[in-house]
Every structure is written in structure tokens, then in C-alpha cells.
């Protein structure tokens, strides 16, 4: 998976009323190339004191090894979401593809799988010409809410916990935080939000829900 991450992608979020979902992404070098936007608040700042750092390392050492798997179903009880997950890749122009069906959720592949170290990227539509879509209520999620992914064939299931819900202007999302490497097992949900511009045929902002794997 790290080989895939090393390809390095950069976000250029674009959404329309019919195909509003994840950022378009193009191949570029992300390492040592921080986002030009102002940095968002740090949710999980790594301890700097020797004792705190040692405690953090001990906690990670106790975390069970999990064999990653491909999720096929997304369940978010707090907002009554239950949706099929389908793999999506990159288009010929390097942009991230979008599920055509507004009831589906896309997972960027090749990429991180459920339980793997790194950022899983899931995207979905916020609305369509006929009304609300699968991620319409994503903005209502709160810290501590559960985000469940499972494989319906094998029965395997993992729960991620919401850490924060953040909104960015279209071209100001922090690429490294969303797509970059991390030693944690994380899952990021992406959709559009804000006013819809008929002229530009896109929403003015992007919403990202950051979650982290819950170990039991």
C-alpha cells in the first residue's frame, strides 16, 4: 500500500449537483510539499515529552494486528446510513472517479483497505437533481460517532470513531492530512457542502469527516 501512496496524489475538489462527491486528484508529489492553505487544528498531536511519547509507543505496541480487507458495506448508525461500497480509481486525466449512483459510496483503489495503516478514502454524493443523496447528513456527525465498514461475504467488520468534521473551501483542503501517509489506521469520508453555484456547477465547499480505527 505504501508503494501506492508514494505515487502521491494532490486534491483538486470539484463537484456538480449530479456528481458531487470526492476530490478530483491528480498525480503529483505530496511529500515535503505541504498544502498552500492554512493548517487545520491538530486533532491528535504527538506527545513531545519523553514519558508521554513512551506511553504512546506502548499503547501502539499493544494494538492487535489486523489483516486488512476490502469493505463492501458502510454503516453510520447516527445518521441512518447503510450503503454499498464500490471500488473507484483514477480517470485518464488523473482525477478521482465518482460513483454514478448517488446511493453508493466509493472507495479509492488501489489504496488502503479496512484495518490497514494509512488513510482509507471514501466518498459519496451529497445530493442530486431529485433530492438528498447518501452523504446528505454527513455534516451532522459528531466526535465519538461510529463509522462501521464490513465485508458482507466474509462477515468481517471494523468500527472507526469520528474525531472531527471539518469544512474547507474548494482548493484549501489539506492534501497530506486526507491522503498522506500515517502510522494509524484511519478512514476519511468526503462529500460536498455549502451553496451550489449554477454558473460553476459545483458546491462552494468540501466536507471531510476524519475517523480513527477503534481497537477492542
DRENBAVO-989586 format. One record per residue (C-alpha): residue number from 0; residue in one letter; x, y, z. Coordinates in steps of 0.1 Angstrom, whole numbers. Example, Ala and Ser with C-alpha at 12.3 -4.5 7.8 and 13.67 -1.06 7.14 Angstrom:
BEGIN
ATOM    k  r      u      v      w
ATOM    0  A    123    -45     78
ATOM    1  S    137    -11     71
//
This chain:
BEGIN
ATOM    k  r      u      v      w
ATOM    0  X      0      0      0
ATOM    1  X     29     24      8
ATOM    2  X     40     19    -28
ATOM    3  X      6     33    -39
ATOM    4  X      8     62    -15
ATOM    5  X     43     71    -28
ATOM    6  X     27     78    -62
ATOM    7  X     14    108    -43
ATOM    8  X    -19    125    -51
ATOM    9  X    -30    160    -48
ATOM   10  X    -65    171    -42
ATOM   11  X    -85    194    -65
ATOM   12  X   -120    190    -52
ATOM   13  X   -147    196    -78
ATOM   14  X   -184    187    -76
ATOM   15  X   -215    192    -95
ATOM   16  X   -251    189    -84
ATOM   17  X   -254    155   -101
ATOM   18  X   -219    141    -94
ATOM   19  X   -209    157    -61
ATOM   20  X   -185    136    -42
ATOM   21  X   -149    133    -35
ATOM   22  X   -120    155    -47
ATOM   23  X   -106    151    -81
ATOM   24  X    -70    141    -77
ATOM   25  X    -40    143    -99
ATOM   26  X     -7    125    -96
ATOM   27  X     18    148    -80
ATOM   28  X     45    147    -53
ATOM   29  X     30    153    -19
ATOM   30  X     59    145      4
ATOM   31  X     76    177     16
ATOM   32  X     50    197     -3
ATOM   33  X     26    210     24
ATOM   34  X     -8    224     14
ATOM   35  X     -9    260      5
ATOM   36  X    -39    265     27
ATOM   37  X    -38    274     64
ATOM   38  X    -33    244     85
ATOM   39  X    -64    230    103
ATOM   40  X    -64    223    141
ATOM   41  X    -43    193    150
ATOM   42  X    -66    167    165
ATOM   43  X    -41    141    176
ATOM   44  X     -9    159    184
ATOM   45  X     20    135    190
ATOM   46  X     33    140    226
ATOM   47  X     67    157    228
ATOM   48  X     76    148    263
ATOM   49  X     98    116    267
ATOM   50  X     73    100    291
ATOM   51  X     42    107    270
ATOM   52  X     60     95    239
ATOM   53  X     69     63    256
ATOM   54  X     33     58    267
ATOM   55  X     21     64    232
ATOM   56  X     45     38    218
ATOM   57  X     35     13    244
ATOM   58  X     -2     17    235
ATOM   59  X      5     12    198
ATOM   60  X     26    -19    207
ATOM   61  X     -5    -34    224
ATOM   62  X    -28    -28    195
ATOM   63  X    -37    -61    178
ATOM   64  X    -25    -70    143
ATOM   65  X    -54    -68    119
ATOM   66  X    -54    -84     85
ATOM   67  X    -68    -57     61
ATOM   68  X    -98    -65     40
ATOM   69  X   -119    -49     13
ATOM   70  X   -151    -34     27
ATOM   71  X   -183    -38      8
ATOM   72  X   -208    -21     31
ATOM   73  X   -207     12     51
ATOM   74  X   -230     17     81
ATOM   75  X   -233     50    101
ATOM   76  X   -259     45    127
ATOM   77  X   -260     81    139
ATOM   78  X   -273     94    105
ATOM   79  X   -291     61     94
ATOM   80  X   -267     54     65
ATOM   81  X   -263     19     51
ATOM   82  X   -247     18     17
ATOM   83  X   -229     -5     -6
ATOM   84  X   -192      4    -12
ATOM   85  X   -178      1    -47
ATOM   86  X   -141      5    -58
ATOM   87  X   -133     36    -78
ATOM   88  X   -100     46    -93
ATOM   89  X    -84     74   -113
ATOM   90  X    -97     87   -146
ATOM   91  X    -74     91   -176
ATOM   92  X    -68    128   -166
ATOM   93  X    -56    117   -132
ATOM   94  X    -88    127   -114
ATOM   95  X   -106    105    -89
ATOM   96  X   -136     88   -103
ATOM   97  X   -171     92    -88
ATOM   98  X   -198     66    -82
ATOM   99  X   -225     73   -108
ATOM  100  X   -252     60    -84
ATOM  101  X   -260     86    -57
ATOM  102  X   -269     58    -33
ATOM  103  X   -234     42    -35
ATOM  104  X   -201     51    -17
ATOM  105  X   -168     49    -35
ATOM  106  X   -135     36    -20
ATOM  107  X   -103     48    -37
ATOM  108  X    -84     17    -51
ATOM  109  X    -57      8    -53
ATOM  110  X    -54     21    -18
ATOM  111  X    -57     14     18
ATOM  112  X    -80    -14     29
ATOM  113  X   -101    -16     61
ATOM  114  X    -78    -23     91
ATOM  115  X    -47    -12     72
ATOM  116  X    -23     15     83
ATOM  117  X    -30     47     64
ATOM  118  X    -60     67     52
ATOM  119  X    -89     49     37
ATOM  120  X   -107     73     13
ATOM  121  X   -145     70     10
ATOM  122  X   -166     95    -10
ATOM  123  X   -203     99    -18
ATOM  124  X   -228    123    -32
ATOM  125  X   -245    149    -10
ATOM  126  X   -274    155    -33
ATOM  127  X   -288    151    -68
ATOM  128  X   -314    166    -91
ATOM  129  X   -341    145    -73
ATOM  130  X   -331    154    -37
ATOM  131  X   -307    143     -9
ATOM  132  X   -281    116    -16
ATOM  133  X   -262     91      5
ATOM  134  X   -240    116     23
ATOM  135  X   -266    144     28
ATOM  136  X   -265    142     66
ATOM  137  X   -227    136     69
ATOM  138  X   -224    171     84
ATOM  139  X   -245    160    114
ATOM  140  X   -218    136    126
ATOM  141  X   -202    144    159
ATOM  142  X   -170    134    177
ATOM  143  X   -174     98    190
ATOM  144  X   -199     86    165
ATOM  145  X   -193     52    150
ATOM  146  X   -185     46    113
ATOM  147  X   -187      8    105
ATOM  148  X   -172     -9     75
ATOM  149  X   -178    -46     68
ATOM  150  X   -174    -72     42
ATOM  151  X   -207    -89     36
ATOM  152  X   -192   -120     21
ATOM  153  X   -168   -128     49
ATOM  154  X   -187   -111     78
ATOM  155  X   -156    -92     89
ATOM  156  X   -163    -58    104
ATOM  157  X   -144    -29    119
ATOM  158  X   -156      3    137
ATOM  159  X   -139     37    132
ATOM  160  X   -147     66    156
ATOM  161  X   -153    101    144
ATOM  162  X   -126    126    156
ATOM  163  X   -137    157    138
ATOM  164  X   -159    171    110
ATOM  165  X   -143    199     90
ATOM  166  X   -153    221     61
ATOM  167  X   -129    236     36
ATOM  168  X   -131    260      6
ATOM  169  X   -127    240    -26
ATOM  170  X    -90    244    -31
ATOM  171  X    -79    247      5
ATOM  172  X    -83    211     18
ATOM  173  X    -51    197     35
ATOM  174  X    -39    171     10
ATOM  175  X    -14    155     33
ATOM  176  X    -39    151     61
ATOM  177  X    -65    135     40
ATOM  178  X    -44    114     16
ATOM  179  X     -9    113     32
ATOM  180  X      9     85     50
ATOM  181  X      2     78     86
ATOM  182  X     11     50    111
ATOM  183  X    -25     50    123
ATOM  184  X    -55     32    108
ATOM  185  X    -78     60     96
ATOM  186  X   -108     65     74
ATOM  187  X   -118     98     58
ATOM  188  X   -153    104     44
ATOM  189  X   -156    132     18
ATOM  190  X   -185    150      2
ATOM  191  X   -196    185     -9
ATOM  192  X   -213    212     11
ATOM  193  X   -221    248     10
ATOM  194  X   -240    268    -16
ATOM  195  X   -244    254    -51
ATOM  196  X   -232    276    -79
ATOM  197  X   -252    271   -111
ATOM  198  X   -226    290   -130
ATOM  199  X   -197    268   -119
ATOM  200  X   -219    238   -115
ATOM  201  X   -204    229    -82
ATOM  202  X   -207    234    -45
ATOM  203  X   -185    260    -29
ATOM  204  X   -171    239     -1
ATOM  205  X   -159    204      8
ATOM  206  X   -167    184     39
ATOM  207  X   -143    159     54
ATOM  208  X   -151    136     83
ATOM  209  X   -119    122    100
ATOM  210  X   -121     89    118
ATOM  211  X    -98     65    135
ATOM  212  X    -99     28    140
ATOM  213  X   -114     16    173
ATOM  214  X    -94    -12    189
ATOM  215  X   -112    -36    212
//
